[in-house]
C-alpha cells in the first residue's frame, strides 16, 4: 500500500562474531524492527527453536535468513550448495522469515552453478520462501579481473525473480546503486543497508560495509525512491562495527544506522525514531 512503513532490520553480521542473543539485544535497544540471521558455524544461527525463543523474548521477528555461502562458512551444512540453500529455506520457514538471501554460485561449483536459477525457483516454490539473489562484485588479482561467479555477480542480467541490493558490493563493483535498483524494478525485494567509498578500479580491495551516509553511494536516494513507490520489501542493515571499542560505541553506530534508515524511508507525518539516549543508558554499567 502506498505510504506503508518499510521495516528496517539488522543483520547478525553487524555484531559478528557475537552470538545471536547479543544481536537481538542490541537490535532491540537500537530500535530495529527485526533481524536477519546470517548462518555461520555458530550453532545458535542454525537452531530454529533457539532463534524462535530469542525472537519471542525480545519481541523482534526474524525477517530473513542469509544462506551460508561465504568462504568462511564453506563446511556449514556440508559442501553441497543446493543442500545449504534448501536448509536455509527450511530454517526461514521454521522461524517465520519470508526471505532467504543467497549469493550467486562460485564458477567452480559446477552443476549447481549451471542450474542455479532453476534450483532457486524450485526451492522457492516448494517452501513458499522468497529467495533473493544478491549482487556481488568482480574479483581482481592485481589488475586482472577474475570470473569468480557464475552466471555472474550482477543480478540485473539474471533471469531471477527476486534480488538483493547491497550498497557496499555496488560500490566495490563501480556500479551506481540507484541505476541498479531502477534496473531491477519489481525484482528488487531486499536491501542490505550499508555504504562504500569506491571501486576496485580505484584501488579499493575490501568490502567495506560502511555506515549509510559515510560512503559515496546514493543510499538515501534509493531508500527515498523505494518509500515513495510504496515498496513492500525489506531493508536490513549490514554494517561493519568491528572497530567499536565498547558495546556502547557499537550501539551508537547502530543507532546512527537505523536513524538514517528512518529518515529516508518514513514519509512525512509518520516519523518513528528510537530513543537513543535511553538505549545508550541501558548499556552503561550500574554503580
N, C-alpha and C positions, 0 to 999 in steps of 0.2 A: 504494500500500500504506500502511496506517495506520502513522504513525511515520516514514515515509521523510523524508529530509532535503530541504528545499526549497533549490534552487540560488539563490544570490544573485549577480546580475550587476551590471555597471556600464555605464552608457551613455557613449558617447564625448562626449556633451554635458557630462559632469561636468568635462571638461578643455578644453572649447571655448575658443578656436579652435585649440588644439594639434592636430597631426596624429595619425592613428590609432596610430602607433608609440608615442607618448608615452602614449596612453590604455592600451594593452596593458601597458606597463612599469609604470605606476602602479597599474593594476588588479592586476597580479601582486604587487607589493610590499604592497598593502593587504590582499590575501587574498581577493579576489573569485573567483567560480567561472567567470566568463565575461564576455563583452562583448555589448552591444547597439550596433550601428553605426547612427548617425544619418547618412543620406545627405545630403551637403551639396555645395557647389561644390568642395570639396577632392576632387580626382580619386582620392585614396587611399581615400576612403569608397565609391567606385563600382567599384573594381578587385577582382574576385573572386580572381584569382591572388595579388595582393599581400596581401589580407586573409587568405587561407589560409596564406600564408608566415608572416605575423605570428602567426597562431593557433598554428601548429606551433612557431615559435621560442620563444614564451612559454608554451607548453603550456596555453593557455586557449581553450576552444571559443567560437565565435560563437553565441550563443543566439538572437539576434533581430536583425531589421533594422527601422529606423524609416523609413518612406517619406518622400520629400522633399515634404512637404505644407505647410511653413511659408511665410510670405510671402517670407522671405529666400532660399528655395530655389525660387522660382516658375519659374525658367528651367532648373532642373536636369532633364535628360532631356526637354526640350521643354515644351510647355504643356498637352498633353493629360493630364489627371489619371488617365485609365484606363491610358495607356501607362506613366505613372510607377508605378502600382500593379503592373502586370504586370512591369515591370523590377525592382521591389523584391522581388516573389515569386521571380523567377528568380535574383536575387542571393542571396536566402536559400537557395534550393535549391543553388546553386553553392558556397556556403561551409559548408553543413551546418547552417544555422539551421533552427529549426522554426516560427518565428513572424515575422509582419510586423505592426508597429503602424501604424495609419492613423488620421488624424483624419476626422471627418465632413466632407463637402464644404461649401465656402462656397456660400451660396444662389445666387450669381451664376454658379456653374459649371453652368449649365443642361445638361440631357441627362445628364451624369454624376450630378448630384445626384438627379435624378428616378429614375435606375436604379441608384443606389449599392449598395443591399443585394444586388440581383441580380448586379451586377458582382463584388462581394466574393465571393459564393458561387461564381460561375463560375470566377474566378481561383483560389480556394482548391481547388476540385475538380480543376482542370486541373494544378495544381502539387503538391498534397499539403501545401501550406503553410497553417498556421492564420493567418487574418487577423483581428486583434483590434482592434475599433473603440474608440478612446479617448474618455473623457469630456472635454468641453471646458468652456466657461463662457459666460455671456451677455456680449455686448459692450454697453458703455454709452457714450453721448455726452452728457456732463453727467449729468443724472438720467434720461435717456431710454434705454430698452433697445432694442437693435437685434437683429433676427433675422439673425445672421451665418451660421448653419449650417443646412443642410437635409439630412435631415429634422429635425435639431435637435442640441443639444450634449450631450444626455443619452442614453446608450445603453440605459438601463433601459427606455425606452419604444420601442426599436427592435426589429425582428424580425431581430436579428443572432445568429449562432451563437457568437461569441466577442467578449469585450470586454476592454479595458484600463482599470484604475482608476488615476488619477493623483490623489494626495492634494492637491497644490497647486491643481490645477484644481477639485477638490471644494471646497476652502476658498474660493476666489475665487467660486464659484457659490453659496456659502451652503448647501451640501449636506452632510449628515452622511455621511462616507465609510463608516462601519460600516453604516449603513442602505443605502447604495448597494451595498456588497459583498453584503449579505444579499439585496437585491432582484435582483441579477444572478444569484445562485445558481451553478449549474454553468456558466453562460456566462462567468463571470469566469475568464479564463485567463492574465492578465498583469497585473502590478502595477508602476507606476512609484513607487519608494520616495523620498519626499520629505515635505514638510510645508508648511503655510500658516498664516498668523496671522489671517486674516479675509476677509470677502467684499467684493465691490464695493459692496454696500449699506452697508457700514460704512466706506467711503472708500478701500478698497484698490483700487489701479488696476494693480498689477503682478503678474504670475505669479511668485511668489517662489521656489519650489523650495528651501525651507529644508531644512537637515539634519533627518532624522526626530527628533522629540522636542523640536525648537526652536520648533514652532508649536502650534496648538490642535487639530489633527485627531487622532482616536483611532487613530493609526497602529499603536501597539503592540497594541491590542485586535484590529484587523483581522488583523495578522500571526499573533497567537496563535490566533485563530479558524480561520484557514486551516491552520495547523500541526496543530491538534487534529483537524481534519477529514480529515487526510491528503491535502491539496490537492496536485495534481501540476502546477500552473502554474509560472510564473517570476516572481521578484521582481528588478527591475532598478533600481538606484539612478539617479536623475536629479536630482542636487542641483547647486546653483549654488556654484561655488568661485572665481568670477572675482575676488573681493576678496582672495584669498590673495596675500600679498606675496612668497612664495617657493614653490619646488616642495616644500620640506619642510612648509611650512604647509598647502599643498594636500593633501599626503599625510596629514597629521594629520586633516584634515576627512574624507577618505575612510576612514581607519581608524575614526573615530568612527561613520561611517555603516554600515560593514559590521559593526562590533561590535554596534550597535543591532539590525541585522537578525538576527544570530546569536542574540542574547539572546532575541528574541521569536519565533523560528521553530524553534529547535532544542529538542527535547524533553529532559527531564532524563536525564542519563546519556550524552548524545550531543553534549555541548558541543564546539565546534571554533572556536577564535578565532585570528586572525592574530597573529603575533609582532610586536607594534607596535614594540618597541624596535629590533629588527633591521631592520625596514622603514625606520624613520627614519634609522638609522645608515647605511643604504645610500645615502642621498641626501646625506650630509654630505661636503663637499669633502675630498679627501685632501691631506695636507701633504707 
